[in-house]
């Protein structure tokens, strides 16, 4: 005994949809907007109520849902606050209801006229709510069944198929769009909060076309306004230090070829305020079911504080606490940085008769002399040359040069700036400063070429320089002697360059 619904003009439905969608867009909260939209749809259709169930979980034998939105034409039709509709579980024993659920999950819509339905649990359930006709439309968010939009009529057994069902479909799509926008907004807020706390930026690159998405924080780090639509990938990569950019490409290519999913690298970038900043790039490759790479996403983290702390710790570990010169660990690090690609000369020097200074003036004066001597020697070196305290009164100097004559001249100059200028020492507890005149002896060697490992080359250079230093002491101290590895005139070569 189905009766056809009195035809509501489509223009009325369209007007209701227009007013409801505008109200939804203007609402401070998306849920308030949904309430207004349902009210417009309910009044336009003359229905008893319009509602939304949110799907919580599909279990093997039941569906868990919650009644989250409702508009009712009169208080008698209200069900939102009824206990039976709060986190309610609907069993799937009834084949008709199981089929309805499966069709909703696949995006199917339903138009039910209760008097025309076969007897069964589903019909009896609807009759218990005094429903004569009902239409439902799934709300699909990102292809997933989020919930169900429904319209009940408790006064008319009508068919909703046609303009009425089309209206519900459009309404469900508006609600889905509102939910999706809410998720994006929430995630955007979470991302921006995370970025402020962690001092980082978020990015994603589509590997198909190279299009880049950047968060507002990352755009700011790269010098772009927050509203900038798209940062070109080449322009983004051009900000990286050239060596770091090559390393990043190598890692990315390795991940793509090796089917790895993650890579990370510390990189340098120029800062808008001047100088160079350190950042950590953490990336994850997203692949399809066949393992083909689709996109690469990740974060760019400002790590200048970490790098600063690491540099401080490294310097502390590589520096002699008394004199500020490098220690043996610092010597090895310097050699790794320079000796692989540059010619290096090594000088060893001792303070002549240093024990007499300690015996006469005390160890505090000896320590003060070591500090003053270190500063004086360091003042004669270039910025990237190195002064190393090997222990006691023994120092080493590492000089980047392949010019043996220049090295011998430098050694003589260093010997002179020590021997010709006494040191005025302030000793703790003493009433007045102490003037101490000392001299140094030096042995000069050249590190063998890079055909052997670095530690062997260093060990040989130390042995050769030590032989030359011993020869300087044997010659009367306050002397410079060179090993045969050093080319240049004067002061007699010690040992063999071929050993």
Secondary structure, DSSP 8 states (H G I E B T S, - for coil): --B------HHHHHHHHHHHHHHHHH-SSHHHHHHHHHHHHHHHHT-SEEEEEEEEEE-SSEEEEEEEEEEESSGGG--TT-GGGSSEEEE--SHHHHHHHHHHHTT--EEEEGGGS-SSHHHHHHHTTT-SEEEEEEEEETTEEEEEEEEEESS--B--TTHHHHHHHHHHHHHHHHHHHHHHHHHHHHHHHHHHHHTEEEEEEETTT--EEE-HHHHHHHT--TT-----HHHHHHTB-HHHHHHHHHHHHHHHHHT--EEEEEEEEE-TTSSEEEEEEEEEEEE-TTS-EEEEEEEEEE-HHHHHHHHHHHHHHHB-TTT-SB-HHHHHHHHHHHTTTS-EEEEEEEETTHHHHHHHH-HHHHHHHHHHHHHHHHTTS-TT-EEEEEETTEEEEEEE-S-HHHHHHHHHHHHHHHHTS-EEE--TT-SS-EEE---EEEEEEE---TTS-HHHHHHHHHHHHHHHHHHHHHTTSS-EEEETTS--SSS-EES-TT-
